[in-house]
């Protein structure tokens, strides 16, 4: 039984999109997905991509992914990695694939001299929180994610005030 982590290629576009949809189903957010495979491919495989994806394979079978991008800490004066999505298909959980994906990104941070490795987790997702804590991550209690999208974003971007 072998685990392999590799960078995604354009040939993986359908697979990546399928895994994103499976993640959305797991998070009970299927209705929030309005991306298309073409949009994902454009973001990942553009001439100067700003989004990256690693694929986890179990005995040559695609089993999960990590989608990430670089962020920047003004306090630290260096880039870091922000993990947008981590997903392992249910049939492959408990085999070390999630840990292998996380280790790959942590290794990249160390090798590139990045300041930190961050991500968010839904507060109801106890199995993921336990996993993250088991690998040494600190779940920050003092920070909340803020998001503006849809009509609020459009309105605010036009200068309208609520």
LINNOR-V204563 format. One record per pair of residues at least 12 apart in sequence whose ideal C-beta (glycine too) atoms are under 7 Angstrom apart, sorted by the first residue. I is the first residue (numbers start at 1). GAP is how many residues later the second one is. Records with the same first field share a line. If there is no record, write none. Layout:
I=GAP  GAP
This chain:
1=58
2=57
3=53  55  93  94  97
4=53
5=49  51  95  96  99
6=48  49
7=47
8=36  45  46  47
10=31  35
12=43
13=24  27  28
14=23
15=47
16=24  37  49
17=20  23
19=45  46  68
20=13  20  65
21=12
22=65  67
23=62  64
27=95
50=19
51=16  18
52=16  17
53=12  13  14
54=12  47  50
56=32  41  44  45
58=34  37  39
63=25  26  29  34
64=23  24  25  28  33  34  37
65=20  22
66=17  20  35  39
67=17  18
68=13  14  15  16  37
69=13  15
73=42  43
76=39
78=35  36  37
79=35  36
80=29  34  35  36  37  38
81=24  27  28  33  36
82=36  37
83=22  36
86=12  15  33
98=33
99=36
102=33
105=12
120=25
